[in-house]
Amino acid sequence: MQLRILLTAVALLSACAGGVTADEHLTQTATEDSVRPTADELAFFESRIRPLLVRHCYSCHSAESKEIKGGLSLHNRAGWMTGGESGPAIVPGQPEESLLISAVKYESYKMPPQGKLPDADIETLTQWIKMGAPDPRTEPSSVPQSPAGIDIEKGRQFWAFQPPVAHAPPTVENQAWPRDAIDNFILERLERHQLQPAGDADRLTWLRRITFDLTGLAASITEQDTFLADSSDTAREKVVDRLLASSQFGVHWGRHWLDVARYADSNGSDFNATYYNAWRYRNYVVDSFNQDRPYDQFVREQLAGDLLPAASEEQKEQQLTATTFLMIGAKMLSERNKEKLVMDVVDEQIDTVGRAFMGMTLGCARCHDHKFDPIPTADYYALAGIFRSTVVLEGESQAYVSTWVETPLPVPAELAEAIKQHQLKKEQLTAELAALKKELAAATEQKATSGQADPAADALKENVKKKEAELREHDKSAPQPPKVMAAREAPTIGDCEIFVRGEVSHRGPVVNRGFLQVVSNGSAHLQQKNESGRRELAEWIARPDHPLTARVMVNRIWQNLLGEGLVRSVDNFGHLGELPSHGELLDTLAADFVDSGFSVKSIVRRIALSRTYAMSTYFDEQAFTKDPDNRLLWRAHRKRVPAESLRDAMLQVSGSLDLTAAESPVANLGALAVDNSKQASSGQSANSSRRSLYLPIVRNELPAFLVVFDFADPDIVTGRRPETNVPAQAMFLMNNPFVKEQAKRTAERLLAESRAETEQDSETADLQLAEMVMRVVVGRVPTETERKQLTDYVQSVCQDDASRRSQAWSEVIQVLFASTEFRMLD
Amino acid sequence: MTTAAYLQSRISRRHLLQTSGCGFGYLAFADLSTQAASAGSGIAIPERHHPARASRVIFLFMHGGPSQVDLFDYKPRLQQENGKELPFKAAPNIDAKPTLMKSPWKFSRHGESGMWISELLPELWRHADDLCVIRSMHSRGQSHGQAVCMLHTGSDNFVRPSVGAWISYGLGTENSRLPAFVSISPPAGHGGPRNYGTAFLPASYQATTIGRSGKLGSGSIDNLVSGQQLNDQRRQLDLLQSLNRNHLARAVQDAQIEGAIESFELASRMQETAPEVLDISKEPKSIQDLYGVGDKTTDNFAKQCLLARRMAEAGVRYIQVSTGNVWDQHSGLREGHEKNCRETDRPIAALLTDLKSRGMLEDTLVVWGGEFGRTPIVQGSNGRDHNPQGFTMWMAGGGTKGGLAWGNTDEYGYYAVENRVHMHDLHATILHLLGIQHDRLTYRYAGRDFRLTDVYGSVVHDIVT
């Protein structure tokens, strides 16, 4: 505890950003215009002087010290030049004039107070000052001005660190409106502000909205008809339950999680190595949402699946796969300072775990106490110890380039047999090749002795070549035993030192492994010191009374259905995040979520069936003036259709969508998914008609369709995707061959269907087609005006040339694909 | 979006400027106010922090790490002590032996300034007095991946916005029909798109790319061409926009729908303008010859440099041209560097000549350099290893002092020792020349104000005129 207090006192001036003003830089430059050290001097300083200063002086005279004794900092050149209360500590070139020397000689002060330095060290310092005290430490000063501590107890008072409790639904005037307690919370606030909730969205609008929101797909004409025909009270429930039961629910909601988990099929970064096995995790996530795996279990498995008990081999595999979560961040694999690399990976894990599960930005605390949230640096390194005791990196694929852990999975009998057969065949081919080579050698020798051309030898040479090629091909087709990217415990487990300012070369004191103090009631330390601590961390995050875990997840669910989170900064529940618009509702949902056994589907179902969800996007001038951001939810937010759904829906209406799940999308790529020499782009050639979830998410080479439409950057945790309107999107929709192709196929399909059904003249047929096209693509019945707009267009293209009809309709459909209505959910 | 911003968005033109592409990035300067959003052209000319010396940047990226001691950093002692041991410690984690290897090329002095330039760059000799050569560069990252990201984003390990993205966020474009940031043949590896990406900045500030990995390819922008007659497409666009306006009418008011409608108009204008700019055959033969277009050796890089000039002229704010990862001579220094110089020397010299003759060099900052330099000690028998400890970059135009050699490495050209310029300092200086104070160009993300130079960076005022 003492240690933590000490550390909280270390507030470094050089903040994450903006801490250094131009003026300070100017002063900096002014004090630095003396001679720069030469290489020799530099070497002398680094090998002899810096270690001395660090060991004997820094604890009282540097940024690391609790307070700077006597106002003297020896942390950089400016520090000793200005000096402390007794004036400059060093006069370059004049050791006898330098206070530092008289102090270490115990002539003026007695420094260091713990005991006089050996004479050799004093001589070294003297020599250095004689040289002119060359000192390369010119980085902006990190001397603390006013050491500010973090008051953990006070920090706990912040709303997000208080455990959520359920609240009774408030009473409302308009009692007819609410369908669920959710609606009471919303309506009560609206009434308090003299606002009315918007009317219900019309039925087809609701159906389109819910179908996209739950499965990421469009509602078919049959589904539209069924719903319109169902006048029962349970019509909406039937739809929601049908969609929740569909395997496409997991595809869509799994993708939401993959945004948060910064999922990718390659490392990206400096060395874009292919993740052949990341897909297992992707499918695990999809399955988890489809099976409604309790969220607490989902959390535990991703953090510590390898350490949890398993009832079956299958469960073991699945839990192991879940830990891929820890592995898939982008890593600077070619970093040559491996210690730094390990700490960078640890940092990436802490940052991801913090934001994904707890909505906390922990990365800041790597270099200094969190500026805004009660997270001291010690808490960061308490977590860092856990992740440093976990192996992610193992071995090198080439000099200096690290690789990651791949754990073999049990080999199914069928595959084992295939591997055996492949091996046998290989042995046979190898033997045949050896025999041929022997024959060839004999023939060559004979030729050399006889001096005559031998056609048989040439033929043999040819055969050797063929056999070699065959062997190469055979090797390439070797069946691979299954592996998974799984984390595991490190051989040496231990606590982590604080790295001052995040620099691996600056070691501070060791911190006990543990969790965030501000959200811990009792001890925030590990119980089992012989484990990495991931298991305990997982239990700690997934425990029912954790103030952040359930809140953050229900808030994500709310956002995915309503368009904005109750806390809009979904990845930041800290002081710089936003406050909840409806705090009691959030807390009630979080408490209910925990009570439901962390069932995602039941929360989704509840919200989806609420009156709040069913509101229209109707614009009301008065309400807009009062609440332009719609924070109080006086209407539904108009949402964007995400990139994957745009693509999937185009494939769907063109009749080309393949709903089957896929395995690795990168099996055909080399060990390096993208390198500098490749001209073709692997990600963009993705030509699959499966759902977009299964496209190769090769970092640095993402599928163009997804990138253009605001796909989540897989380098960072993305709880909320950006929403842009850029010309690149417009150009894509107008000019991209994929879009044109889907439009063409849709036109051909619909024309064929309409021909089969009708015998009318083309004008009537066109009017009917217009309706069908609108219902298929944007999920509603067109107005008379719209029907006319579409058919006029078709007629103007066709003019006298009826053969252009299909082309004309495909242009119309492309226009609909590009329309704001298709790209948004009203 | 904040309430205030949302209310603002009721003025659709303003909203468009905030959310649409082409980097109408004046939001960065919101605190500076007096935004001159001229409604007619749709171009925002933001107020700078201080008067700008440069209006645009052309960054010539020499991917792989060109050798300072063979191009600009003449070291007589290295020549004399060839084969002797390096008298101080080499940097850690490299494969080079601590044995000095002299430059196989002769150096001579050029221009009135007497700038030392090696015989590998005879065309550049003529521009000796235009160059502001920084011989004391140093950076982070002993491997390409780290150093390339460091050069482009100011971070060797974290995901951060690229220099071009920051600049287009800060300054926007000069031409609403073109993007603010174009990267020609950018590296596919070593961070790939991270080097021209936006990270957490709005996506609209990322580069539009042409070609990749040092090759111009088709020289076109993705999805720029429809394959349709523009007239036919106009008819289609008319239908689209009328449907969109129907939608907007039903919504009564919706900034996103308005933004989408405007984005189609912008795209349409870009489709009309960009192909023209991209078409280098429009250049007179004499200019093509000057760059070396059509000459097998120089053709690829000549086209890229010429394209860069056309972009600069048309109002693109930040243009990067990249060679492939070709400068990485761990072995075969002689052949490798000779080939690279043959291919780039003439186009680069021509770019300077051309800019100068158009009066554009004054406010166009040209920057040349790689992610690091190379060791004066030998790797294998005839190569040099990576050297972020000391290397050379140069700038020209845009308010930099021509004919100046700034800073020094040690006597062998290994470590930067005098007037050291860190990559952060270079970034700070580039922003400074554009009228931006590097510590005031910030963006809030995940609870922090980020900036290109993190907590570092000092403007090198001595190299500014």
Interface residues (C-beta under 8 A of the other chain):
Chain A: S14 A15 C16 A17 G18 G19 V20 T21 A22 H25 Q28 T29 R36 P37 T38 A39 D40 L42 A43 E139 P140 G268 S269 D270 F271 N272 A330 M332 L333 S334 E335 R336 N337 K340 D344 R355 T361 G363 C364 F372 D373 A399 Y400 D571 N572 G574 H575 L576 G577 T617 F619 E621 F624 P628 D629 R638 R640 L672 V674 D675 N676 S677 K678 Q679 S681 R699 N700 E701 A704 D710 D713 D715 I716 P722 E723 T724 N725 V726 P727 A728 Q729 A730 M731 F732 M734 N735 N736 T785 E786 Q789 L790 Y793 S796 V797 E811 V812 Q814 V815 L816 A818 S819 T820 E821 R823 M824 D826
Chain B: M1 T2 T3 Y6 L7 T19 S20 G21 C22 H63 P87 F88 K89 P92 N93 D95 Q142 S143 H144 G145 Q146 V148 C149 D156 N157 V159 P187 A188 G189 H190 G191 G192 P193 R194 G197 A199 F200 P202 A203 S204 T208 R212 S213 K215 G217 D222 N223 L224 V225 S226 G227 Q233 R235 Q236 L237 L239 L240 S242 L243 N244 N246 H247 L248 A251 V252 Q253 D254 Q256 I257 G259 A260 I261 E262 S263 F264 L266 A267 S268 M270 Q271 G324 N325 D410 Y414 Y415 V417 E418 N419 R420 Q437 D439 T442 A446 G447 R448 D449 F450 R451 D454 V455 Y456 G457 S458 V459 H461
